[in-house]
Amino acid sequence: MNYGNGQTKNSKFKTEGFYCTRGMTYLYIDVDMIADSSCIPKKDYIPIKEYTIKKEPQLCFMQYCSLCGDISFARRKEDIHF
């Protein structure tokens, strides 16, 4: 990926409107709290015992992403083969 296909100067990619596998292949755990992406502020983490692993790709709720972690993304959910 490069500037020609979405990368911005601060090394993030325009991902608004993309689907990704956050919550399926990559989670953030802090002691007994969990979030399914680094985009979620710590105050919004939920208890691990209340979390359910996602079953399908999620629509990105951010405009930009650093693409960190083990994620896949695509414009169409059906293009992600997991």
C-alpha positions in Angstrom: 0.0 0.0 0.0 1.2 3.5 -0.7 0.1 7.1 -1.2 -1.5 6.2 -4.5 -3.9 3.8 -3.0 -4.9 5.3 0.3 -1.9 5.9 2.6 -1.8 9.3 4.2 1.4 11.1 5.3 1.0 10.0 8.9 1.2 6.3 7.8 -2.5 5.7 8.2 -4.8 4.4 5.5 -8.3 5.7 4.5 -10.5 2.9 5.7 -13.8 4.5 6.0 -16.3 2.2 4.2 -14.0 -0.8 4.5 -14.8 -4.0 6.4 -12.1 -5.6 8.6 -11.7 -8.6 10.8 -11.3 -6.7 14.1 -12.8 -8.7 16.9 -12.2 -11.9 15.0 -8.4 -12.1 14.6 -7.2 -9.4 16.9 -8.2 -8.2 20.3 -6.8 -5.8 23.0 -6.8 -7.2 26.5 -6.0 -5.1 29.6 -6.1 -7.3 32.7 -9.8 -8.3 32.8 -11.1 -5.8 30.1 -11.2 -6.2 26.4 -11.7 -4.2 23.1 -11.9 -5.5 19.6 -9.7 -2.7 18.2 -7.1 -0.2 19.1 -9.5 2.5 17.9 -11.7 2.0 21.0 -10.8 4.3 24.0 -9.9 2.4 27.1 -12.9 3.9 28.9 -15.1 1.9 26.5 -13.4 -1.5 27.0 -15.8 -4.2 28.4 -15.3 -7.0 30.8 -13.8 -10.1 29.2 -16.6 -12.3 30.5 -19.1 -10.1 28.6 -17.3 -10.2 25.2 -18.3 -12.4 22.3 -15.9 -13.1 19.5 -17.2 -11.6 16.2 -18.4 -14.0 13.6 -18.1 -11.8 10.5 -16.1 -8.8 9.4 -17.1 -5.4 10.9 -17.7 -2.2 9.0 -14.9 0.2 10.0 -16.1 3.1 12.1 -13.0 5.2 11.7 -11.8 7.3 8.7 -8.2 6.2 9.0 -6.4 3.1 10.3 -2.8 2.3 10.9 -3.5 -1.4 10.0 -1.8 -2.7 13.1 -2.3 -6.2 14.3 -3.5 -9.3 12.6 -6.4 -7.9 10.5 -7.7 -8.3 7.0 -9.8 -5.6 5.3 -11.8 -5.1 2.0 -14.4 -2.8 0.6 -16.9 -5.7 0.5 -17.5 -8.0 3.5 -17.8 -11.0 1.2 -14.3 -10.4 -0.2 -12.7 -11.3 3.2 -12.2 -15.1 3.4 -11.6 -16.0 7.0 
